[in-house]
Amino acid sequence: MERGLVSPTDEGTPQGGPLSPLLSNVMLHELDKELQMRGHRFCRYADDCNIYVRSMRAGIRVMASVSKFLEKRLKLRVNMDKSAVDYPQRRKFLGMSFYRNKEGIRVRVHPISLNRFKDKVRVATSRSKSMSMEMRIERLNQVIRGWVGYFALADMREHCRKFDEWIRRRLRMCYWKQWKKIRTKHDNLVSHGLSSPKAWKYANTRKSYWRTSGSPI
């Protein structure tokens, strides 16, 4: 679509289209062979590639030579905005990164990926979106299952524990807004085991939805 009109595509592939990774593997097979011939350690997925060397100086040299190979031999354009010479711990590769502990080098979820997951959860648990709790929880489960399945390789036990607490609080916030009326809040709190005097006290609170969702009740 260009300016609201459909026009034929004669160059490139649609962003996110299934043809894009296939063509990347076809085109960059030559890069794989070149890096193997040079003896480099590398990891490539579609058009995303990391090359691992021993020093920053070596990284700068390899970056320049590989960029030249891609542009001269394969006639491809290197995205310099996304390319860099840096430590593996700082870079994001397929949403993941690395860190070192007493066991050696480990895989972790990159902070940017953590923030994107939180943004998706916020959308699914937004108070402004009117939907049943069943539908809300179904959408939330889809997001969680997909995220956990994708990052199963990474160390994320602590992240899952914190997200579990945070997500349950956001769901409590949604329930609290959904109950709306003071009487409804009181009756639901009593049905969940709270004494009637305390239920009246919290049902009449003027605190925000988010703050109430983190209260002792």
Secondary structure, DSSP 8 states (H G I E B T S, - for coil): -BTTB-----SS--TT-THHHHHHHHHHHHHHHHHHHHT-EEEEETTEEEEE-SSHHHHHHHHHHHHHHHHHTS-----TTT-----TTT--BTTEEEEEETTEEEEEE-HHHHHHHHHHHHHHT-TTS---HHHHHHHHHHHHHHHHHHTTTSB-HHHHHHHHHHHHHHHHHHHHHHH-SHHHHHHHHHHTT--HHHHHHHHT--S-HHHHHTS--
